[in-house]
Amino acid sequence: MATNVGEEILINFTPMETRIAVIENGMPQEIYVERSAKRGIVGNIYKGKAVRVLPGMQAAFVDIGLERAAFIHVEDVLPAQTSGEEKNTISIAQVLKEGQSLVVQVTKDPIGTKGARLTTHISIPSRYLVYMPGSSHIGISQRIEDVEERERLRTALQKSVESEEADPAGYILRTVAEGASETDLMADVQFLRRLWKSIEADIAIARVPSNVYEDLPLNMRALRDMAHTGMERIRIDSRETFQKAQAFSKALVPEIYDHLEYYPGERPIFDLYNVEDEMQKALGRKVELKSGGYLIFDQTEAMTTVDVNTGGFVGHRNLEETIFKTNLEAATAIGRQLRLRNLGGIIIIDFIDMELVEHQRQVLRTLERGLERDHAKCKVTGVSELGLVEMTRKRTRESVGARPRKM
């Protein structure tokens, strides 16, 4: 068992909710919560009905059986291979009529006052692949950087696809596919095709609106999407959940089977690395820095702002050095906090103004390095004249701060 990485997953299960913590080098880096009464619906597939088509917004509202109608944009209704020029000329009223039924997948949970976000471009993940029925595209995760490995994977996948006679479908090789054998990929291809045929059969007889496919619960998604052989261990504090994880792993993720551990300790599993404390901090506005500086997080429906302050840190040489050191520490802390809080959308970071361009460059690079391990897609701009950094982070589920506190 690998022990040099210092990375593990803690799974805390209760009848009320499931909580996941990703630990790196003894520090919680990511926390996920899924309440039994309010499970996320990202990845679920529905047979819905267009209830309002809005040509002025190039969008429509779709009834999928939830409290609020869900939202779909014209780009998510048109075939994936539609060119950019065509997308600009086709009105949503040409492709979608009120009362029309359609099969859609949720790409964003309802957040705040906004309904769920939908697409007709179905994608179903397995351990190594993402299956896209009706497509012919084969893609590879950009995080697999080795050119030879990318070519090996592409060739192996094409062989697996060609050996199976079935309807055309596209695939994306996920990051965890790095090092996977042709046999592994073939097993995933066969599994995904069987799953899609089953979903198609359910769609054919489903009423409107109705749910025809649900993604895995949080604890199983963690095994499918986050676990890897470089992990030290995956600890689970529920014997029943542990046994389910063993069965799931044996069937779909055999390479992590030996990393699974049942945790029977009297001490709560989230106390092992002060995860409860980190969760409470993630619910607060203020984050203290070791230097004496601090961060202030303000989250609204439109965006999140992060304000960097020197606080009690006065430095040893001059003001510029104090500002630079505070900003460097803040950049590292912000990268971790974004993952910990699962913040998404537009994020504005107000670094303390720096006079030297080289200092700005180093702070920005420190922030980018902190985001490299982030599972969510991030895009960062340069430092503006006001010392502001604009960035976006893709988020499909609510942030930790948006959920009720655990009582």
Buried (B, 14 or more C-beta within 10 A) or exposed (E): EEEEEEBBBBBBBEEEBBBBBBBBEEBBBBBBBBBEEEBBBBBBBBBBBBBEBEEEEBBBBBBBBBEEBBBBBBBBBBEBEBEEEEEEEBEBBEBBEEEBBBBBBBBBBBBEEEBBBBBBBBBBBBBBBBBBBBBEEBBBBEEBEEEEBBEBBBEBBEEBBEEEEEEEBBBBBBBBBBBBEBEBBBBBBBBBBEBBEEBEEBBEEBEBBBBBBEBBBBBBBBBBBBBBBEBBBBBBBBEEBBEBBBEBBEEBBEBBBEBBBBBEEEEEBBEBBBBBEBBEBBBEEEBEBEBBBBBBBEBEEEBBBBBBBBBEBEBEEEEBEBBBBBBBBBBBBBBBBBBBBBBBBEBBBBBBBBEEEEBBEBBBEBBBEBBEBBEBEBEBEEBEEEBBBBBBBBBBBBBBBBBEEBE
